[in-house]
Amino acid sequence: MYDLIVVGGGPAGLAAANSAWQKGLKNILIVERDKELGGILNQCIHNGFGLHRFKEELTGPEYAARFIEMLKDTGVSVLLDTMVLEINDRHEVHVISAQNGYQVLQAKSIVLSMGCRERTRGAIGIPGERPAGVFTAGSAQRYLNLEGYMVGKRVVILGSGDIGLIMARRMTLEGAQVLACVELMPYSGGLMRNIVQCLQDWNIPLYLSHTITDIRAENGRVSHVTVHKLDENRQPIPGTNLEFDCDTVLLSVGLIPENELTRAAGIEMDPRTNGAVVYENMETSVPGIFACGNVVHVHDLVDYVSAESERAGAAAAEFVLKGQREGKALELKNGADVSYTVPQKIRADDVGKAADVFFRVRRVFKNSVIEVHDGEKLLASFKREHMAPGEMEHILLPRKILDSAQGGQITISAREA
């Protein structure tokens, strides 16, 4: 019987396990399907990690190494190269590995930190042939940074998420020519710093409100793509086609939280985030099962993943040592121009000074205001100079504001100032 089993040994799982150990749990297990800890950070060899958490710029492997070193100072156990097949509300974790075979492990609490996966070509339905040379940006990153394979020489990138932007720079540094980054929406899906450092600094054009409308091949490999400008209904505008001779297409078209285990366990899901519905302490609808990191909602900074996961680990420790939290919960709803909120529920009685709330807006804002309402009553407002869908927003809701809410739910919305 374990006090805590952490599913996933990436940045979220490492932070959760370390936090739970510091809070008093001593029988902790991390289960990781890869052959080493660190998760996606191992292939992210660019810098820019750790500015919030460690106050310095680190590469992905360096950031992961910091938490792995912390883990060495604990008694946390690790199962590598082990796949989790099932979890359930009895806190049973079914795992399988070549070394140990099939096992059913029992835990007092569980933290889900499986991360997310990339949306593929099949999910977005690009017209054209099906040749070699079409990769998700993360797959290309792994081939290049970990496996040592150059995936192409003349590249078009579809989508302007952060992985795609970073790979535009990475491919350029390796000698490839990145012909264009093409984005369906009228705004980029990535952080502004990545737009500047990965595209503008390398004179790589970004085509907003454009998409790939055809892929053609020669000898089984991508040879040509056609790109069209889109109208307000996202339909190709005749006569606006751009033709690119290329051998590679990288897809950076969104990330999906990895929640097959979560759904199978009967945990309540949020269709807005594709992640679990969580309370202020990252507990799911099943008592004693917590979720954190990109499996809950897709983050833009790993520093936020670590902070959220430390909260989940501490809450798991409290659950084991003190028992289930009780109390009436406020529901958080997304209002005008806000796509989701995390957490979705807050038990005000269990909040200290304030509750962290994360969300994303639906469009680009300049001078703007975030408003928190209880029905028609305005509880709080927060000014912002800039907001964009590609950048996660964060506010603190003080305990006194939560206590003043009378309707059982509060709404977070955004508007121009």
WOFEN-V803632 format. One record per backbone hydrogen bond with DSSP energy under -1.0 kcal/mol. NH is the residue of the N-H (numbers start at 0). CO is the residue of the C=O. Records with the same first field share a line. If there is no record, write none. Layout:
NH=CO ; CO
This chain:
1=105
2=26
3=26
4=108
5=28
6=110
7=30
13=9
14=10
15=11
16=12
17=13
18=14
19=15
20=16
21=17
22=18
23=20
24=19
28=3
29=76
30=5
31=78
37=8
40=37
41=38
42=39
43=40
44=42
48=57
53=49
55=49
57=48
59=43
62=58
63=59
64=60
65=61
66=62
67=63
68=64
69=65
70=66
71=67
73=70
76=27
78=29
80=33
81=31
82=95
84=93
85=93
87=91
90=87
92=104
93=85
94=102
95=82
96=100
100=96
102=94
104=92
106=90
107=1
109=287
110=4
111=289
112=6
116=255
118=253
124=120
128=214
131=219
134=248
136=250
139=135
140=136
141=137
142=138
143=139
144=140
145=141
146=141
148=142
154=176
155=247
156=179
157=249
158=181
164=160
165=161
166=162
167=163
168=164
169=165
170=166
171=167
172=168
173=169
174=171
175=170
176=152
178=154
180=204
181=156
182=206
194=190
195=191
196=192
197=193
198=194
199=194
200=195
201=198
202=199
203=198
206=180
208=184
209=182
210=227
212=225
213=225
215=223
217=220
220=217
221=131
222=215
223=215
224=243
225=213
226=241
227=210
229=208
230=234
233=230
236=228
239=236
241=226
243=224
246=153
247=153
248=132
249=155
250=134
251=157
255=116
257=114
258=256
262=258
263=259
264=260
265=262
266=261
269=274
273=269
276=267
278=282
281=278
283=288
288=285
289=109
290=281
291=111
295=292
296=292
304=300
305=301
306=302
307=303
308=304
309=305
310=306
311=307
312=308
313=309
314=310
315=311
316=312
317=313
318=314
319=315
320=316
321=317
322=318
329=345
330=407
331=343
332=409
334=411
337=334
338=359
341=357
343=277
344=277
345=329
347=345
349=346
350=347
354=396
356=394
357=341
358=392
361=336
364=386
367=383
368=414
369=381
370=412
371=379
372=410
373=376
376=373
378=371
379=371
381=369
383=367
386=364
390=387
392=358
394=356
396=354
398=352
401=397
402=398
403=399
409=330
410=372
411=332
412=370
413=335
414=368
416=366
